[in-house]
Structure formats: structure tokens, C-alpha cells
């Protein structure tokens, strides 16, 4: 699973156990919109399928506001990601 070592302790604690019961998840990007005022901001529309540990599959749509940044070495990474799901 993802390592949260770069996050404040209260954020790490709030994520503890958050993926219990989830076997896998699959995101599918359907549309991508770029901000006209900032080339590093996007809105993503897509679908998400979750497979729970009990075998149940849950499908939903999602929308995410994404901002990316580039470091001194030229590596691009996600600076912020705010997702909203609709079941």
C-alpha cells in the first residue's frame, strides 16, 4: 500500500484502516479539462470500480480537481488532488 511518511501524523492516523475491506480499485479517465488560466490545473471526469474483499463490486462516477507541479529535476508530480464521487 501507499506510504504516508511525508504527511503530518494526524493525516497518517486519519488514513489508518481506510482501505480495510477493499481488494482492488480501478479508475478510468473519460474526460480531461485544462484550466484556461493555469496550465497546471485540470478537472478529470471518470469512472471508478471497487472490488470489496467480500466479492461485491461497486461502480461509481468521479470528478477530481488536480494540480501538478514540477521540481528542480524536472519531475512532474501531483501537488493537490480533490476527488468527488457519485454513486
C-alpha positions in Angstrom: 0.0 0.0 0.0 0.9 3.6 -0.3 3.4 5.0 2.2 2.3 8.1 4.1 5.7 9.0 5.6 5.7 12.5 4.1 2.4 13.5 5.7 1.8 15.0 9.2 1.0 12.4 11.9 -2.7 13.5 12.2 -3.2 12.8 8.5 -1.5 9.5 8.7 -3.7 8.5 11.7 -6.9 9.5 9.9 -6.0 7.2 7.0 -5.2 4.2 9.2 -7.5 1.3 8.2 -9.2 3.3 5.4 -8.5 0.6 2.8 -9.7 -2.4 5.0 -12.2 -4.3 3.1 -11.1 -3.1 -0.3 -9.4 -5.7 -2.5 -8.8 -3.5 -5.6 -10.0 -0.4 -7.4 -9.8 0.7 -11.0 -10.0 4.2 -12.2 -10.9 5.1 -15.8 -10.4 8.6 -17.1 -13.1 9.6 -19.5 -12.6 13.4 -19.9 -9.9 15.9 -19.0 -10.3 19.6 -18.9 -7.4 22.0 -18.6 -7.7 25.4 -16.8 -7.5 28.3 -19.2 -5.8 30.5 -16.5 -3.2 27.9 -15.3 -1.7 25.1 -17.4 -1.0 23.1 -14.3 -4.7 22.7 -13.2 -7.1 20.1 -14.5 -10.5 18.6 -13.9 -10.9 14.9 -14.5 -14.2 13.1 -15.1 -14.2 9.3 -14.9 -15.4 6.1 -13.5 -14.3 4.0 -10.6 -14.8 0.3 -9.9 -14.1 -1.1 -6.5 -13.8 -4.7 -5.7 -14.5 -5.3 -2.0 -12.9 -8.2 0.0 -16.3 -9.9 0.2 -16.5 -10.0 -3.7 -19.0 -7.2 -4.0 -18.3 -4.8 -6.9 -19.2 -1.1 -6.7 -19.2 1.2 -9.6 -19.4 5.0 -9.4 -18.5 8.1 -11.3 -16.0 10.6 -10.0 -14.8 14.1 -10.6 -11.4 15.3 -9.5 -9.6 18.7 -9.3 -5.9 18.1 -9.9 -2.9 20.5 -9.8 0.5 19.4 -10.8 4.0 20.9 -10.1 7.5 20.4 -11.5 10.5 20.2 -9.2 14.1 21.4 -10.0 15.0 18.0 -11.5 12.1 18.3 -14.0 9.9 15.6 -12.4 6.2 16.4 -12.5 4.1 15.3 -9.5 0.6 15.8 -8.3 0.5 18.8 -5.9 -3.1 18.5 -4.9 -6.0 16.1 -5.7 -9.6 16.7 -4.6 -12.0 13.9 -5.6 -15.7 13.8 -5.5 -17.6 10.5 -6.1 -21.2 9.9 -7.2 -22.7 6.5 -6.6 
